[in-house]
Amino acid sequence: MYIGRDSEADAPIETRASVLALWEQAAADLKRLGAEVIEVDFPVVSNYERDRPGARTMVERGLVPQDFAERELWDLSIWGWDDFLRANADPAVPDLVSVDGPKIFPQPPGTLPDRYEGGFDLREYVERARFGVTPFADIPTLEDGLKGLEATRRIDFEVWLDGQDIDAVVLPAAADVGPADADIDEASAVLAWRNGTWVANGNLVWRHLGIPTVTVPMGTMADIGMPVGLTFAGKAYDDERLLRMAGDYELSTRRRTLPPRTPELTEDVFSRRPTQTGNGKAPPLVIALAAETRTTGDQDEITITLDLPIDAEAENAS
C-alpha cells in the first residue's frame, strides 16, 4: 500500500521515488539488525477507508452504530471544546458559545480552498452550541461506539498481526512532501492534497482506533532534501516493545539529518557518561511514575509525577 506495489486500490497511494529509495534502505537496515521483513496488505486501513473492492467499513459490519460518526463529530467535539474553555476559565472566552466562529479556522486571503473530504466550516460548532451542549454522559451511542472502535482495532489489526505472525507494521511515514506554494498554485495543490501527502500515511486510522505508533528518522530525500520518517505500528498497550524496536532502529542507523539553517544548541543535547558497577555493567536507570486523580465539582484533575534520580546519576558519572 505504501511502497508502490498496491495495484488493487481504487486510488493507489503515489509514493515519491526518493521515499521508496529510503524505504529500501530502511528494509535492508532492519534485515541487518535481525528482523524478517515481509510485504503485506493492510486491512485495517483498507476497511476503514473502503479503498478497494471487498473492503467493508466498521459501520457496514455492524461494529459501530450507524449514527456514531455524527455523534462523535458534532456532539462529542462540541462538548470537548466547551468543556476545555470552561476549564480554562478565560473570562473573555468562557465557553464555546462565546467564541467568534469565523475566526476558528479562517481561510487566509488569496489562498485556494481546502480540499478536506466531507469538510465543513468549524463555525458550525459555535452555531450548534447555541442550541445547547449535550453533557458527555448523555451523548447517545458513545459507549457502543467506543467499544466498536476497540473491536475494530482488535479484529482488523491485532488479530490480523497474530494471523500473519508479525510483531509490527513498518512503513514510510509519508508518501511525499507537498510543494511550498500549494496554498496558491493549483498544480501544487493537486500534489499536496494526495493521499499520503496531505497528512501522514494511515490518515485517521492510528488515533481513531487507538493503534500506537512511533516514528523515527528514515533519512533525507535525495532529490528535494526533505527528511522523512519511518513509522512503527504495534498492538495497543504493547508500547514498551514498540518503543524498543523503534529506538533500536534509530540508534543503530542514525538517519537524522541536522537542520542546515538551524545551529544545534548545547543544551539540546543530552549526554551522560556511562557508569559501571563492580561487575562491569551499567546500573539500571530507575524511574518512578505516580498518577493521582482529584475531582473538583464536575472536573477531574490528573496529576502525574515523574521522579528521575538526577543527583544519583550525576554522582555516579563523576
C-alpha positions as CSV (number, residue, x, y, z in Angstrom):
1,M,0.0,0.0,0.0
2,Y,2.7,2.5,1.0
3,I,5.7,1.2,-1.0
4,G,4.4,1.5,-4.6
5,R,3.2,-2.1,-5.1
6,D,-0.5,-1.8,-4.4
7,S,-2.4,-2.4,-7.7
8,E,-5.8,-3.3,-6.1
9,A,-6.8,0.0,-4.5
10,D,-9.2,2.3,-6.3
11,A,-6.7,5.1,-6.0
12,P,-3.3,3.8,-5.1
13,I,-1.0,6.0,-3.0
14,E,1.6,7.7,-5.1
15,T,4.9,7.4,-3.2
16,R,7.8,9.6,-4.3
17,A,10.8,7.7,-5.8
18,S,13.2,9.2,-3.3
19,V,11.0,8.0,-0.4
20,L,10.9,4.5,-1.9
21,A,14.7,4.5,-2.1
22,L,14.9,5.4,1.6
23,W,12.4,2.6,2.4
24,E,14.6,0.1,0.6
25,Q,17.5,1.3,2.7
26,A,15.4,1.0,5.8
27,A,14.3,-2.5,4.9
28,A,17.9,-3.5,4.4
29,D,18.8,-2.0,7.8
30,L,16.0,-3.9,9.5
31,K,17.2,-7.2,8.0
32,R,20.8,-6.4,9.0
33,L,19.5,-5.9,12.6
34,G,18.0,-9.3,12.5
35,A,14.4,-8.6,11.5
36,E,12.5,-10.6,8.9
37,V,10.8,-8.1,6.5
38,I,7.8,-9.3,4.6
39,E,5.4,-7.3,2.4
40,V,1.7,-7.5,3.4
41,D,-1.6,-5.8,2.7
42,F,-3.1,-3.6,5.4
43,P,-6.8,-4.4,6.0
44,V,-7.2,-2.1,8.9
45,V,-6.7,0.9,6.6
46,S,-8.4,-0.7,3.6
47,N,-11.6,-1.5,5.6
48,Y,-11.6,1.9,7.4
49,E,-11.3,3.8,4.2
50,R,-13.1,1.3,1.9
51,D,-10.3,1.9,-0.6
52,R,-10.8,-1.3,-2.7
53,P,-13.4,-3.8,-3.8
54,G,-14.4,-6.1,-1.0
55,A,-13.4,-3.8,1.8
56,R,-16.1,-3.2,4.4
57,T,-16.2,-0.4,6.9
58,M,-16.8,-0.8,10.6
59,V,-20.3,0.6,10.2
60,E,-21.1,-1.8,7.4
61,R,-20.0,-4.7,9.6
62,G,-22.1,-3.5,12.5
63,L,-19.1,-2.9,14.7
64,V,-20.2,0.7,15.5
65,P,-23.7,2.3,15.4
66,Q,-24.8,3.9,12.2
67,D,-25.0,7.4,13.7
68,F,-21.8,7.2,15.8
69,A,-19.8,9.3,13.4
70,E,-22.4,12.1,13.6
71,R,-22.4,12.0,17.4
72,E,-18.6,11.9,17.6
73,L,-18.1,14.7,15.0
74,W,-20.7,17.0,16.5
75,D,-21.9,16.2,20.0
76,L,-18.6,15.0,21.4
77,S,-16.5,17.6,19.7
78,I,-18.8,20.4,20.8
79,W,-18.8,19.1,24.4
80,G,-15.0,18.7,24.4
81,W,-14.4,22.3,23.1
82,D,-16.9,23.7,25.5
83,D,-15.5,21.7,28.5
84,F,-12.0,22.9,27.7
85,L,-13.0,26.6,27.5
86,R,-14.9,26.3,30.8
87,A,-11.9,24.6,32.5
88,N,-9.5,27.3,31.0
89,A,-11.7,29.9,32.7
90,D,-10.7,32.8,30.5
91,P,-13.4,35.5,31.2
92,A,-13.1,36.7,27.6
93,V,-14.0,33.2,26.2
94,P,-15.7,31.4,29.0
95,D,-17.4,28.8,26.8
96,L,-17.9,27.7,23.2
97,V,-20.9,30.0,22.6
98,S,-18.6,33.0,23.3
99,V,-16.2,32.1,20.5
100,D,-16.2,34.1,17.3
101,G,-16.9,31.2,14.9
102,P,-15.5,32.6,11.7
103,K,-12.1,33.1,13.4
104,I,-11.7,29.4,14.5
105,F,-10.1,28.3,11.1
106,P,-10.3,31.3,8.7
107,Q,-9.3,31.0,5.1
108,P,-6.2,33.1,4.5
109,P,-6.7,35.8,1.9
110,G,-5.6,34.9,-1.6
111,T,-5.3,31.1,-0.9
112,L,-7.0,28.2,-2.7
113,P,-9.9,26.5,-0.9
114,D,-9.1,23.5,1.3
115,R,-10.0,20.1,-0.1
116,Y,-10.9,18.1,3.1
117,E,-13.2,15.2,2.2
118,G,-16.5,15.8,3.9
119,G,-15.2,19.1,5.3
120,F,-17.3,21.8,6.9
121,D,-16.9,25.2,8.4
122,L,-15.9,25.0,12.0
123,R,-18.0,28.0,12.9
124,E,-20.9,25.4,12.9
125,Y,-19.7,24.2,16.2
126,V,-20.5,27.6,17.8
127,E,-23.8,27.8,16.0
128,R,-24.9,24.4,17.2
129,A,-23.6,25.1,20.7
130,R,-26.1,27.9,21.0
131,F,-28.9,25.3,20.9
132,G,-27.3,23.6,23.9
133,V,-24.3,21.4,24.7
134,T,-25.1,17.8,25.4
135,P,-23.4,16.5,28.6
136,F,-20.8,13.9,28.0
137,A,-22.7,11.1,29.8
138,D,-25.9,11.9,27.7
139,I,-24.3,11.7,24.3
140,P,-26.1,8.8,22.5
141,T,-24.2,5.7,21.1
142,L,-20.9,6.9,22.6
143,E,-20.4,3.8,24.7
144,D,-21.3,1.4,21.9
145,G,-19.2,3.4,19.5
146,L,-16.1,3.3,21.7
147,K,-16.5,-0.4,22.2
148,G,-16.9,-0.8,18.4
149,L,-13.7,1.2,17.7
150,E,-11.7,-1.2,20.0
151,A,-13.3,-4.2,18.4
152,T,-12.4,-2.9,15.0
153,R,-8.8,-2.5,16.1
154,R,-8.6,-6.0,17.5
155,I,-10.2,-7.6,14.5
156,D,-8.6,-5.7,11.7
157,F,-5.2,-5.2,13.2
158,E,-4.3,-7.2,16.3
159,V,-5.9,-10.5,15.3
160,W,-4.5,-9.9,11.8
161,L,-1.0,-9.4,13.2
162,D,-1.2,-12.7,15.0
163,G,-2.5,-14.4,11.9
164,Q,0.4,-13.1,9.9
165,D,2.8,-14.0,12.7
166,I,4.4,-10.5,12.6
167,D,5.3,-8.2,15.5
168,A,4.8,-4.8,14.0
169,V,4.0,-2.9,10.8
170,V,6.7,-0.6,9.5
171,L,6.1,1.9,6.7
172,P,7.3,5.3,5.4
173,A,5.6,8.0,7.5
174,A,4.6,9.9,4.4
175,A,4.5,9.3,0.7
176,D,5.7,12.7,-0.4
177,V,6.0,16.4,0.8
178,G,3.8,18.9,-1.0
179,P,5.3,22.0,-2.7
180,A,5.6,25.1,-0.6
181,D,3.2,27.1,-2.8
182,A,0.4,24.5,-2.6
183,D,-1.8,27.1,-1.0
184,I,-1.8,29.4,-4.0
185,D,-0.8,27.2,-7.0
186,E,-3.4,24.8,-8.4
187,A,-0.9,22.3,-9.8
188,S,1.0,22.2,-6.5
189,A,-2.3,21.9,-4.6
190,V,-3.1,18.8,-6.6
191,L,0.2,17.2,-5.5
192,A,-0.1,18.3,-1.9
193,W,-3.7,17.1,-1.3
194,R,-2.9,13.5,-2.4
195,N,-3.5,10.6,0.0
196,G,-0.3,10.1,1.9
197,T,1.0,13.6,1.3
198,W,-1.6,16.0,2.8
199,V,-1.3,14.0,6.1
200,A,0.9,11.1,7.1
201,N,0.3,7.6,5.8
202,G,-2.5,5.9,7.7
203,N,-4.6,9.1,8.0
204,L,-7.2,8.8,10.8
205,V,-6.7,5.1,11.5
206,W,-3.9,5.3,14.1
207,R,-5.5,7.7,16.5
208,H,-9.2,6.8,15.9
209,L,-8.7,3.1,16.6
210,G,-6.0,3.5,19.3
211,I,-3.1,1.9,17.4
212,P,0.2,3.1,18.9
213,T,2.8,4.3,16.5
214,V,6.4,5.6,16.9
215,T,8.1,7.5,14.1
216,V,11.9,7.8,13.8
217,P,14.1,9.3,11.1
218,M,14.4,7.2,7.9
219,G,16.6,9.7,6.1
220,T,16.5,12.6,3.7
221,M,15.1,12.6,0.2
222,A,17.9,12.8,-2.3
223,D,16.1,15.0,-4.8
224,I,14.4,17.6,-2.6
225,G,16.4,17.4,0.6
226,M,13.3,16.9,2.8
227,P,13.5,14.5,5.8
228,V,11.0,11.6,6.1
229,G,10.2,9.3,8.9
230,L,9.8,5.6,9.4
231,T,6.7,4.6,11.3
232,F,6.4,1.5,13.6
233,A,2.9,0.4,14.5
234,G,2.1,-2.3,17.0
235,K,-0.6,-3.7,19.3
236,A,-2.4,-1.5,21.8
237,Y,-0.8,-1.4,25.3
238,D,2.4,-3.0,23.9
239,D,4.1,0.4,23.9
240,E,7.3,-0.8,25.6
241,R,8.2,-3.3,22.9
242,L,7.2,-0.8,20.2
243,L,9.4,1.9,21.6
244,R,12.3,-0.6,22.0
245,M,12.0,-1.7,18.3
246,A,11.9,1.9,17.0
247,G,14.5,3.0,19.4
248,D,16.9,0.2,18.5
249,Y,16.5,1.1,14.8
250,E,17.1,4.8,15.4
251,L,20.2,4.2,17.5
252,S,21.6,1.7,15.0
253,T,21.0,3.7,11.8
254,R,21.2,7.4,12.9
255,R,19.5,8.6,9.8
256,R,18.6,12.0,11.2
257,T,19.9,15.0,9.2
258,L,20.8,18.1,11.1
259,P,18.8,21.2,10.1
260,P,21.0,23.0,7.7
261,R,20.0,26.5,8.7
262,T,19.5,26.0,12.4
263,P,22.6,25.6,14.6
264,E,22.4,22.9,17.3
265,L,22.4,24.2,20.9
266,T,24.5,22.6,23.5
267,E,21.6,22.4,25.9
268,D,19.5,20.5,23.3
269,V,21.9,17.5,23.5
270,F,21.5,15.1,26.4
271,S,24.8,13.3,27.2
272,R,25.6,11.1,30.2
273,R,28.9,9.3,30.6
274,P,28.1,5.6,31.1
275,T,28.8,4.4,34.6
276,Q,29.7,0.9,35.7
277,T,29.2,-1.2,38.8
278,G,31.6,-3.7,40.2
279,N,30.6,-6.4,37.7
280,G,31.4,-4.1,34.8
281,K,27.8,-3.5,33.8
282,A,26.0,-0.1,33.8
283,P,23.5,0.2,36.6
284,P,19.8,0.3,35.6
285,L,18.1,3.7,35.5
286,V,15.2,3.6,37.8
287,I,12.3,5.9,37.1
288,A,9.3,6.3,39.4
289,L,6.0,7.3,37.9
290,A,2.9,8.2,40.0
291,A,-0.5,9.5,39.0
292,E,-3.2,10.9,41.2
293,T,-6.8,11.9,40.2
294,R,-8.7,14.6,42.1
295,T,-12.3,15.5,41.5
296,T,-13.4,19.1,41.9
297,G,-17.1,19.7,41.0
298,D,-17.6,18.4,37.5
299,Q,-13.9,18.5,36.7
300,D,-11.3,15.7,37.1
301,E,-7.7,16.7,37.6
302,I,-4.9,14.2,36.9
303,T,-1.5,14.9,38.4
304,I,1.4,12.9,37.1
305,T,4.8,12.9,38.8
306,L,7.9,11.6,37.2
307,D,10.9,11.0,39.6
308,L,14.3,10.8,38.0
309,P,17.4,10.1,40.1
310,I,19.3,13.1,38.7
311,D,21.6,13.6,41.7
312,A,22.5,9.9,41.9
313,E,23.3,9.8,38.2
314,A,25.5,12.9,38.4
315,E,27.3,11.5,41.4
316,N,27.9,8.2,39.7
317,A,29.1,9.9,36.5
318,S,31.7,11.9,38.4
